[in-house]
Amino acid sequence: MLRAAAALLVFMFACICRAAPAPLTLLTIDGAIGPASADYVVRGIHRAASDGSQLVILQMDTPGGLDTSMRDIIKAILGSPVPVAGFVAPSGARAASAGTYILFASHVAAMAPGTNLGAATPVQVGAPGMEPDRPKERPRPKDNASGKKTEQSDKAGSPEAATSEPMTRKQVNDAAAYIRGLAQMRGRNADWAERAVRESVSLPAEEAVKMRVADVMAADVRALAIALDGKRVSVLGQDKVLRTRDAPVVDAQPDWRARLLAVITNPSVALLLMTIGIYGLFFEFMNPGMAVPGVVGAICLLLAMYALQLLPVNYAGIALILLGLAFMVAEAFLPSFGVLGLGGIAAFVTGAVILIDTELPGFGIPLSLIVGTALVSAALIAAVTVLALKTRRKALAPTGDPVGTIAEVVSAAEGASWVRLRGEIWRAESAVPLQASQKVRVVRRKGLVLEVVPNGNRTQGE
């Protein structure tokens, strides 16, 4: 009986374990897609695979982001052994630009009511002055003598005219082919996907489901899990059936690394870190041994360099910022009468304005921060300059006649000793032996040699 009961318990436990569905991993993108969010999603997908999750739900509310970060996320999705469900949520959210590409790359495309996707035309990333010309407002078509619009005017109004510049055409054609390939891979509406790139069209959730742009519409994560239960998806060439109705949802929030990366890769924070780092190193070089400015400056500068190499930066902007800071610091040491300081402020502001080399939302540096940082730097340099001028104009303390003053023996030797007098080291002679640290009184000066006697000795020199 005991053996039968034990066997029954083991069988029941095995059935329960087998019936329990694998968990679902929830990853969340809220805001512009950058290096921090890409690192978070890529590591989250890998962790979900190692933890045995049956599905990764990537909830998105994003206006777009960097092309390199978007492609890192898509590569992780395409190579994931765990299916990924892109979910535009909550209601009112959007998956614009880069978010649209990620949604098309996902194994399942889901949207909450009241959400939208699209507007996937790539934004030019290049140095100022190198952007392709924006499409000019085309003139109204003129009728020819027969009363019909000319063929030339029709071409001017065609979509191809909006992408007539070579660089623009290259970017748009590349992006269109990329998103069309993703749509065909997942069996979605490839024609509309291409229109989202070439014409910047958008769709609400209801129409997206009707036009086979999205697969399912769900109000929240739990409703999505119920809607996907029993759905068959292809993952790396193998079909998998989802059992998500009663599966637990593991909310994988960003860890300390992702949060730190999100902070320092903010262009405004990167600019402040670089400014603090440069000033810290300058003050350490000015006052060697203080340690604190050098340590803080080195850490801030390294963090800034790490953040900037992840961002689309203009290296001319970095050079101008460094040159401006160097000019403002040099103003405190060189008599330029403000020329270096004003030039440094101008170089700093210009470099900060062109530092981030993209027009994507969420990656700009506010002009107020740039001007405020420049003014604070100018005020700091002005304070150092005023302090240096006051110190320079201060009258030197007269040394006077050393006879009668008290000195301290630094080193004593027969025939020649050295004493410290008013912070200076003098050679001294004495008729009596002296000892180190002994107090002596100067009784006569012979050139650069002082004749001294032990303090309190009145027998000599009186």
Rosetta blueprint (number, residue, H / E / L):
1 M L
2 L H
3 R H
4 A H
5 A H
6 A H
7 A H
8 L H
9 L H
10 V H
11 F H
12 M H
13 F H
14 A H
15 C H
16 I H
17 C H
18 R H
19 A H
20 A L
21 P L
22 A L
23 P L
24 L E
25 T E
26 L E
27 L E
28 T E
29 I E
30 D E
31 G L
32 A L
33 I E
34 G L
35 P H
36 A H
37 S H
38 A H
39 D H
40 Y H
41 V H
42 V H
43 R H
44 G H
45 I H
46 H H
47 R H
48 A H
49 A H
50 S H
51 D H
52 G L
53 S L
54 Q L
55 L E
56 V E
57 I E
58 L E
59 Q E
60 M E
61 D E
62 T E
63 P L
64 G L
65 G E
66 L L
67 D H
68 T H
69 S H
70 M H
71 R H
72 D H
73 I H
74 I H
75 K H
76 A H
77 I H
78 L H
79 G L
80 S L
81 P L
82 V L
83 P L
84 V E
85 A E
86 G E
87 F E
88 V E
89 A L
90 P L
91 S L
92 G L
93 A L
94 R E
95 A E
96 A E
97 S L
98 A H
99 G H
100 T H
101 Y H
102 I H
103 L H
104 F H
105 A H
106 S L
107 H L
108 V E
109 A E
110 A E
111 M E
112 A L
113 P L
114 G L
115 T L
116 N E
117 L E
118 G E
119 A L
120 A L
121 T L
122 P L
123 V L
124 Q L
125 V L
126 G L
127 A L
128 P L
129 G L
130 M L
131 E L
132 P L
133 D L
134 R L
135 P L
136 K L
137 E L
138 R L
139 P L
140 R L
141 P L
142 K L
143 D E
144 N L
145 A L
146 S L
147 G L
148 K L
149 K E
150 T L
151 E H
152 Q H
153 S H
154 D H
155 K H
156 A H
157 G L
158 S L
159 P H
160 E H
161 A H
162 A H
163 T L
164 S L
165 E L
166 P H
167 M H
168 T H
169 R H
170 K H
171 Q H
172 V H
173 N H
174 D H
175 A H
176 A H
177 A H
178 Y H
179 I H
180 R H
181 G H
182 L H
183 A H
184 Q H
185 M H
186 R H
187 G L
188 R L
189 N L
190 A H
191 D H
192 W H
193 A H
194 E H
195 R H
196 A H
197 V H
198 R H
199 E L
200 S L
201 V L
202 S E
203 L E
204 P E
205 A H
206 E H
207 E H
208 A H
209 V H
210 K H
211 M L
212 R L
213 V L
214 A L
215 D L
216 V E
217 M E
218 A L
219 A L
220 D L
221 V H
222 R H
223 A H
224 L H
225 A H
226 I H
227 A H
228 L L
229 D L
230 G L
231 K L
232 R E
233 V E
234 S E
235 V E
236 L L
237 G L
238 Q E
239 D E
240 K E
241 V E
242 L L
243 R L
244 T L
245 R L
246 D L
247 A L
248 P L
249 V E
250 V E
251 D E
252 A L
253 Q L
254 P L
255 D L
256 W H
257 R H
258 A H
259 R H
260 L H
261 L H
262 A H
263 V H
264 I H
265 T L
266 N L
267 P H
268 S H
269 V H
270 A H
271 L H
272 L H
273 L H
274 M H
275 T H
276 I H
277 G H
278 I H
279 Y H
280 G H
281 L H
282 F H
283 F H
284 E H
285 F H
286 M H
287 N L
288 P L
289 G L
290 M L
291 A L
292 V H
293 P H
294 G H
295 V H
296 V H
297 G H
298 A H
299 I H
300 C H
301 L H
302 L H
303 L H
304 A H
305 M H
306 Y H
307 A H
308 L H
309 Q L
310 L L
311 L L
312 P L
313 V E
314 N L
315 Y H
316 A H
317 G H
318 I H
319 A H
320 L H
321 I H
322 L H
323 L H
324 G H
325 L H
326 A H
327 F H
328 M H
329 V H
330 A H
331 E L
332 A L
333 F L
334 L L
335 P L
336 S L
337 F L
338 G L
339 V H
340 L H
341 G H
342 L H
343 G H
344 G H
345 I H
346 A H
347 A H
348 F H
349 V H
350 T H
351 G H
352 A H
353 V H
354 I L
355 L L
356 I E
357 D L
358 T L
359 E L
360 L L
361 P L
362 G L
363 F L
364 G L
365 I L
366 P L
367 L H
368 S H
369 L H
370 I H
371 V H
372 G H
373 T H
374 A H
375 L H
376 V H
377 S H
378 A H
379 A H
380 L H
381 I H
382 A H
383 A H
384 V H
385 T H
386 V H
387 L H
388 A H
389 L H
390 K H
391 T H
392 R H
393 R H
394 K L
395 A L
396 L L
397 A L
398 P L
399 T L
400 G L
401 D L
402 P L
403 V L
404 G L
405 T L
406 I E
407 A E
408 E E
409 V E
410 V E
411 S E
412 A L
413 A L
414 E L
415 G L
416 A L
417 S E
418 W E
419 V E
420 R E
421 L E
422 R L
423 G L
424 E E
425 I E
426 W E
427 R E
428 A E
429 E E
430 S L
431 A L
432 V L
433 P L
434 L L
435 Q L
436 A L
437 S L
438 Q L
439 K E
440 V E
441 R E
442 V E
443 V E
444 R E
445 R E
446 K E
447 G L
448 L L
449 V E
450 L E
451 E E
452 V E
453 V E
454 P E
455 N L
456 G L
457 N L
458 R L
459 T L
460 Q L
461 G L
462 E L
